[in-house]
Amino acid sequence: MTADPFVLLGTAFHTPERGRLEVLEEHLFCVDAQGRIAEILAPGHPEYTATISDARRAGRLVELGEGQFLLPGLVDLHIHAPQWPQMGKALDVPLEVWLRKYTFPLEARYADLDYARAVYADLVDNLLANGTTTALYFATVHVSASVALAETCLEKGQRALVGKVVMDDPEQCPPFYRDADAASAVSDTRRFIEAVMSLDPGERPLVQPVITPRFIPSCTHAALQGLGELAEEFGCHVQTHCSESDWAKQFVEARFGQTDAASLDGFGLLTRHTILAHSNFIDGQDMDLIKEKGAGVAHCPLSNVYFANAVFPLREALDRHMHVGLGTDISGGYSPSLFDGCRNALSASRTLQSGVHAGLPAKERGAPGEPITHQEAFWLATAGGAEALDLPTGSFRVGHEFDALLIDTKASASNIHVNGADDTLDDVFQKIVLNAARANIATVWVGGRPVVGCS
């Protein structure tokens, strides 16, 4: 997929390394016809002035205005695409009721391809408008509807990794919504992988297939074994839920005599391209194994409050140098915004570290370690997620995809108030992370192509 080359002039914020904010003040970002960053020129570079003049003369110069800033596109590591219609609904009931009464009946409706296409078009439009340039999706058990989600992402220009869900265990899955058996679950996954690969062939596909066992309790041994063999054959990404709750953790340990992470590894499903959603109850050995395999964790701080009954030990995972990014977890999470995800991650981290029981002495309330910073939260939503997926995006580097957001702090209905006399650029960045909303996202580029707004 090609794009019109252009040069963007403006001030950008990114976190190329965890915890380190880099401000690229009045830099030039030269984007080539492949949508990649060809050059980044700072003021004072010998070619800086000439590059501006040449781009302006050719009508290829994009200049950011006062109060406008460039950010990397956001990377969401955990979205249940079919649950979009129920986002913000039924979060007042227990997980079992939420699944059986609401979620599984809703996901079963995606046997209707017209329904699936309509919902997915609305979902992708909304996520792009909220700044999500890369999305990792759970779809449903239906091959055609899952392929339709990939087609929708490709049509609308979102970088996406899409998985046909596998759930074949009749003891754990409802009869109206499950794979017929392990053999069909694996063969349907193969068909899905091949169909998605054919949509966007080449070295830099915008959409990719993902092997997606819903979680170990929903899958038979044969299905997990077959999916592991597909992962080795195709080298695809893998995604699943891991140790999300007490029940899930205990179920897997009772069934296999070991943890989720160890069990997934035994099936060949824990690889450099595996993303484990939630992982609240992983222990130190699990963390060591996940890091050794190069797999990543999708931290979902909002939905964890509702359904996990625990806070993911984020600081410990980061200190162990694990791959970690953020997930909105629609619809267990009720916001499609990864800016909200940053804020929820900050709150969860502070809550875990400080503790919540006022009846205990301060030194006994919380977990050890420091809470994360806003720079780290933004890194999780951008470069951290991209690194977990092993994709060249999430920060501004030569050779990376130009996936970016134009943030307008002066937009109508903006919650960001910048005081030029008092606020440093570091202050502005913090205000963006803590206050930015959809109204502030004026333009979104994916692979150098504007997919929201216009430059």
N, C-alpha and C positions, 0 to 999 in steps of 0.2 A: 504494500500500500504506500503510495507516494503522497507527498505534501508539497505545497508551494514553499520554496525556501524563503526565509526572511531573517531580519535582524531585529532583535528587541533591545531597547535601551531603557534601563531602569535599575532600581535597587531591589535586590533579592535577598531573602532569608532562606537558609537551609541548615540542616544539621547532618553534615556528612559523616560524623562519628558520634557515637552515643555521648550525650552531655555537652557537646561542643557546638555552639551556634557560630555560624560564619555569616557575616553581613557582606554582601557583594554590592557595594555602593556605586551607583551609576555605571554599572558594567554593561558590556555588549554581549548578547547571547546570539550567536550565529547558528541558525538551524538549517540543516541541509534538506535536500529533496526527499531523503529517506526519513525525515522527522527526527533525526538525531542531532545532538549538540556537536557542531563541528569545531567551534572555537568559543572561548570566553575571554574577552579582552577587557582589561581594567583601564581606567583613565591613566594616561601617560604611556600606554603601549604605543610603539611606533606606528601601528596601523589603525589606531583608534579613530582618529579624526577622519581619515580617508574612508574607513569602513562606513562611518555614519553618512558621509557625503554620497558615497556610491549607492548605499541602500536607499537613501532618500530620493536620489535621482531616479532610481529604478522603481520607486513606489513600493519598496519592500521593507521600509523602516516602521517598526511599531514602537511608539514612545509612550511610556507610562506617564500619567499626569500627576499632579499634586495629590498626595494622600494615597497613591496607588503603589502596590508592592507585589513582587513575584514570589510565589511559594512553589515548592514541588507538589505534584499531585498526591492525593491521599490514597493509601493502600489498605483496603479492608480485607482482613484474613478470614472472616467468618460471617456469611450471610446465608440465610435460608430463603432463597428467592420466592418459593411458592407461598411463603407465609406473609408476604407483603400486604395482602388484603386484611389481615388481622393484627397488624402492628398497632400497639396501643390498646389492645383488647384482651380481656380474660386473664390479666396478670394478677387478679385477686383470688385465683383458685390454685389449689395444689398442682404440682407438675403432672401427676397422673391424670387429673381431670383435664388439664390444659391439653395434654396429648390426645387422650381418648375422645373427648367431647368436641374439641375445637380443631386441633392441628391435623390429626390423621384424616378426619373427614374432609378438611379443606384440601390437603395435599392430594387426596384421591380424586378430586375434581379435575386434576390436570390430565386425566385421560381424554378430556375434551380439549383438543388442540387449539380451537378458536379461543376458548377461555384462557388457555395458557399464554397464547401470543398477546392477547390484550393486557393481561396482568404484567407480563414481562416487559412489554414496551413501556408501560407506565413506571415500573420499578427502575429500569435502567435510566430513563429520562430524569427521574428524581434523584437517583444516586449521582449521576453526572452533575446535576445542578448543585448538589451538596459538596462537590469537589472530589468525589471518589473516582479516580482515573483507573485504578486497578482493583478488581473485585474477585474474591474466591467464593464461588457459589456452591451450595448444596441445591440440587434441583429436586426431582421426585424419582419414583421407581420407573416412570414411563420414558422409554427411549425417545419417542418422537417429540414429546414436550421438552425433554432435556436438551435435545439438539436444537429445538426452537429457541431456547434461551441463549445458546451459543450464537445462533444466527442473529438474534436480536442485538446482542452485544457487538457483533461484527458490523451490522448495519448502522448502529448508532455510534460506533467508534470507541467503545469502552474496552480497555485491556481487561481480559477476563479469563478465568480458569473455572471451568464448569464441570460438575460431577453428577452423573446419574446415580441416585442413591440405591444402595443395596440393603435390603432388610428381608430376609427369607425365613427366619425362624418362626414357625407357626405357634410356638409356645409364648412368644413375646410380641408378635406383630398381629394386628387385627386381620381377619380373613378378607375384609374388603380392601385392604391396602397393604400388599406385600408382594414380593417376588414369588412366583409359583413354586420354585425350588432352587437349590443351589446351582444346578447345572444351567438353568435358564438365567439366573442372576448373573453368572459369569459370562455366558454367551451374549446376553444383552449388553453387558458392560463392554465386551469386545466390539460389538456392533456400534455402540455409542462412541467409543474411542476412535474407531476408524472413520465414522461419519464426521466427527468434529475435526479430525486431522485433515480430512479432504476439503473442509470449508476454507481453510486458510493455509495452504501448503507453503513451505519455504522455511528459511532459516530464522525468521523473526515473526512467527505467527502472532496475531493480535489476540486470538482465542485459542485456548488449549484445553484438552480433556483432563479430568481428574478422576482417579479411582476413589470411590466414596462408600465404604461401609459405614452405615449410619453411626453405629457404635457396636462394640463387641456383643453386648447382650441381644442385639437384634439380628445377629448373623450366626448361621451354623458354621461348624468347623470346616465343612467342605467349601462353603462360600468364601470364607476367609483364606483358605488355602489357595483356591482358584484365583482370587484377587491378587494375592501375593505373587503368583506366577505371572499374571498379567503385568504387574508392576515391574517385574524383572524383564519381561519380554519387550515392553514398550518404553520403559524408562519414564513413565508418566509421573506427575505429581500424585500424591495420595493425601486424603484428608479424612478425618474421623473425629468423633468426640472421645476424649480421654479423661478418665478419673474426674468426671465433672461433679459427682455427688457421692455422698456416703454409700447410697444404694448401689450405684454403678460400680464403684470401687470394690465393694464387698461381693457383688455378684461375680465379677471377673475373677477375683481371688478364690472364691469358692469353686468356680468352674474349672479354672486352670491351675490353681495353686501358685499363682504369681500375679504381678500387677498388670495393668493395661499395657504399659510401655513394653514390658518384657514379653507379654503375649503377642503384641503386634510385631515385635522384632522376630519372634519365632515363626510368624507367618510370612516374613519378608515384606512387611508393610511399614517398617520404620526405616526410612531412607533419608538421604540428603534432601529429597523433595517432598517430605511428609510434613503436613501441618496438623498439629494436635489441638483441637479446640478445648478451651477451658483449662484442663490439667490442674485443677485446684488442689487435688489430693495426691499429687506426685510427691515422692520422697527424694532424699538425696541420691539414692542409687538410681532411681528413675532419671533424675536430672543428669547424672553422669552418663547414663546410657543414651539419652536423647542428644546430649552434646556430642558424644562419641560418634553417633550416626549422622550428625549434622542436621537433624530434624528441627522443626520450629514449633513454637506454641502461639496460638491465637488467644491473646488475653482479652476476655470479654467482661469488663468490670461491671457493666450495668446489669446484664442478665444474670451474672453471678449473684447479685444481691437478691434476685427473685427466686432462683432455682438451685443454686449450688450450696447454699448455707455455709459458705466459706469464702475467704478472699485468697486469690492466687498469690503465692509468695514471690511477687515480682522482683523485689530487690535481690533476693537470693538467686533467682534465675539469672538476672543481669550480672551479678557479681561472678557467677559461674561462666559467664560469656556464652550463654545459650542464645540461639536465635529466637527472638520474641517480637511480635507485632501486635496490633490491635484489631479487634473484631467488633462490629456493632451487634452481631448475633440477632438480626431481625428474624423473628419477632419476639424472641425472649427478651431482646432489648427493644425499647420503644422509640429509639431515635435513629434516623438514617445518617446522622452527621458524625463523622470521625472527629470533628472539633469537639462535639459533645463527648466522644470517646476519650479524647485527651483529658478533658476535665474530669470525667468519671474515673479515669485511671489515677489521676492526681488525688482525688478524694479517697479512693479505695486504698491507695498506698499510705496516705496519711492516717487513715483509720486503722489499718493493720499495724503500723509502726507505733501509734500513740495509744491504741487500745480504746475500748468503749465502755468498760464497766467502771462507773464512777465510784463504786463501793470499794474498789481495790486501790492500794497505794500506787502512785504514778509509775514507779519503777517496775511494777508487776503487771501492768495493764497490757502493754503492747508487745509486739515481736521485735527482735533485735534488728538493727540496721536503720539506715536513713530513708525517709520517703523520697520518691523520685522527684525530679525537678520538671519545670515546664519544658525545658529544652529536651529532657529525656522523653517526656510524653510525646512531643512532636516527632522526635526521632522514631519512636515506636510506630507512629501513624504514617511515616514516610519511608525513610531509609531502612529502618528496622524491619518493617514488613517486606520491603523489596528484597532485602538480603535473605530473609527467611524463605522467600520464593525463588531466590537465585535469579532475579530479574534485574536488568540494567536500568533501573529507574529509582525514584525516591530521593534523588539529590541532583545537584547541578554539576555534572562532570562531563568533560569531553568524551564523546562516544556513547553517552547515555541517551536514552529516549527523552525527547522533550515533552514530558508529561508535567503540566504546570497549571497553576491557578493565578489569575490576576485578582488580587484582593483590593477592593476600593473601600478605604476607611471612611470616605465621605458619602457613601451611598445613602440613598433615602432609606429611612428606618434602620440605620446602622446603630449598633450598640457600642461601637468603638469610638471613643473620644480621644483624639490625639491633640495634645497641647504642644505646639512646636517650640515654645519657649522653655518648657520644663521636661519634655520627654526625649530621651535619647533613642537611637534606633533600637537598642536592646529593649528599652521600655515599650516601644511600638510593637516589637515582636511578641513580647509577653501579653500585651493587650489583645493582639490578634488571636493568639492561642486560647486565651481565656474568654474572649468575647465575640469572635467571628461567628457569623451565621450565614445562611444561604443568601441573604440580601447583600452580603459583602462580596460574593463571588461573581465578578463581572464577566469573566471569560475563563473557559477551561480548554486546555489543549491536551490531546493525547497523540503521541507520535507526531508532534508538530502540526496537527490538524485541529482547528478550533471546532469543538463539539458542543460548546455552550457559549452563547454570546458571540460577539465579533470583535476583532481587534481594530 
